[in-house]
Amino acid sequence: MNAYVFPGQGAQFSGMGKEEYNKFDVAKKLIQQANEILGFDIAAIMFDGSEEQLKQTRVTQPAIFIYSTVLSKIAGKTFQPDMVAGHSLGEFSALVANKVLRFEDGLLLVKARAEAMQKACDAEESTMAAVLGLDDEKVEEICNGIEEIVVPANYNCPGQLVISGSIKGIELAKKELEAAGALKVIPLKVDGAFHSPLMEPARKALEAQIRKTTFSNPICPVYQNVDAKAHTDEAEIKENLIAQLTEPVRWSQIIKQMISDGASSFTEVGPGTVLRGLIKKVDRKIPIQNLSF
């Protein structure tokens, strides 16, 4: 079975989509449509923007979503997923790929998500950190024992768990995690505590947009971040997407479940090779490639 996976924020690079825009009519059409929907020239930033411009949440999230969707559309009839999943933001790309969302609706939701998350980040100073070399259960135990807000946010692969919370919460957790034997606790260059209770205002804002959006039955199961399970019911998919912003990304569990359910190969659809690396740490033997043209 062919599993297709879609990356999230952090995979962006300057020049993404430029070659495809110049070579493929479908890419040109979608990117021009995206400019109109967003109300600014995102193509110019994707193609020639600086690293700083691309790092802005309001730019990064739509840019990655657009590029991932463009790649799947270029593939045309050869794009035949048996199952899909996306890491955080990538879940929206996955839902377009399996026909739950139209491109236009997916982009509007991503735009609303980026704006809501940026607003939540601006309202309260917060951050994230990657914890390396410690069991998930130990990280959970330490986070639970800290009175400040700090929670597991991204279960990326065995031995790598990202935590999210207030500045004070992350500082306290870093000390305790290192004392407990973590190889490294690396502060991430983000301006918010994604997938934590501090994203509740963003979750509420996005919920209103999601509920107004038409969801369709998928052509294949989507393995969702909040529970790492396969879903084909559009109502369930919608509820899980609403919960996503304040719940952890269970990526390691998703990959294990997809393999258990029969995934025989993985294809990463989008910028970079981040997911490729994470999947190899879950199962070194599973074939994985990047979709490219």
Secondary structure by P-SEA (a helix, b strand, c coil): cbbbbbbcccccccccaaaaaaccaaaaaaaaaaaaaaccaaaaaacccccccccccccaaaaaaaaaaaaaaaaccccccccccccccaaaaaaaaaccccaaaaaaaaaaaaaaaaaaaaacccbbbbbccccaaaaaaaaaaccccccccccccccbbbbbbcaaaaaaaaaaaaaaccccccccccccccccccaaaaaaaaaaaaaacccccccccccccccccccccaaaaaaaaaaccccccaaaaaaaaaaaacccbbbbcccccaaaaaaaaacccbbbbbbcc
